Amino acid sequence: MAESGINHFDLAMDVLKEMTKRFSSEGAIRAFIDRYQEESLALFREWAADPNVHVRRLVSEGTRPRLPLAAPYAASRKTRR
């Protein structure tokens, strides 16, 4: 999703939100945080209050600066210096 959907933020994020209810999407959202930081964080504020526990977990785990098995996103690399 991060490769094929990166130029389609709204559609890709809708798909990732639905996917995370069935699979892990934490690694995939990191590319969107890099490219669309403000839009992503605004959307994650909404998702943090979502009734679905998996969507809330996507926000909390996907925004972790150090996520096992996933590359750090650009903003987290800047804050660690």
C-alpha positions in Angstrom: 0.0 0.0 0.0 2.8 2.4 0.8 4.2 2.0 -2.7 1.1 1.9 -4.8 -1.0 4.2 -2.7 1.5 6.9 -1.8 0.1 9.4 -4.4 -3.5 8.8 -3.2 -3.5 9.8 0.5 -7.2 9.7 1.2 -7.9 6.4 -0.6 -4.8 4.7 0.8 -5.5 5.8 4.4 -9.1 4.5 4.1 -7.8 1.2 2.8 -5.2 1.0 5.6 -7.8 1.7 8.2 -9.9 -1.2 7.0 -6.9 -3.5 6.5 -5.7 -2.9 10.1 -8.9 -4.4 11.4 -7.7 -7.7 9.9 -3.9 -7.4 9.4 -1.1 -5.3 10.7 -0.7 -1.9 8.9 1.7 -0.2 11.3 4.7 -0.4 8.9 2.7 0.9 5.9 1.6 4.1 7.5 5.1 5.3 8.1 5.6 6.3 4.4 2.5 8.4 4.6 3.8 10.1 7.8 7.0 11.0 5.9 5.2 12.4 2.9 2.0 13.8 4.5 3.0 14.6 8.0 0.4 17.2 8.9 -2.4 15.4 7.1 -1.5 12.1 8.7 -1.3 13.5 12.2 -4.7 15.2 11.8 -6.2 12.0 10.7 -4.6 10.0 13.5 -6.1 12.4 16.0 -9.5 11.2 14.7 -8.5 7.6 14.6 -7.2 7.7 18.2 -10.9 8.0 19.3 -12.1 5.3 16.9 -14.4 2.7 18.5 -12.3 -0.1 16.9 -9.3 -1.2 19.1 -7.3 -2.2 16.0 -7.6 1.3 14.5 -6.5 2.9 17.8 -3.6 0.5 17.9 -2.6 1.4 14.3 -2.2 5.0 15.5 -0.3 4.2 18.7 2.0 1.6 17.2 2.5 3.1 13.8 3.7 6.4 15.2 6.2 4.9 17.5 9.7 6.2 16.6 11.2 2.8 16.9 8.9 0.1 15.6 10.4 -3.4 15.4 10.8 -4.6 11.8 10.0 -1.2 10.3 12.2 1.6 9.2 11.9 4.8 11.3 10.0 7.6 9.6 11.8 10.9 8.8 10.3 13.0 11.6 11.5 10.4 14.2 15.0 10.4 12.8 15.2 14.2 13.1 14.1 14.2 16.8 16.7 11.6 17.8 19.7 13.8 16.9 
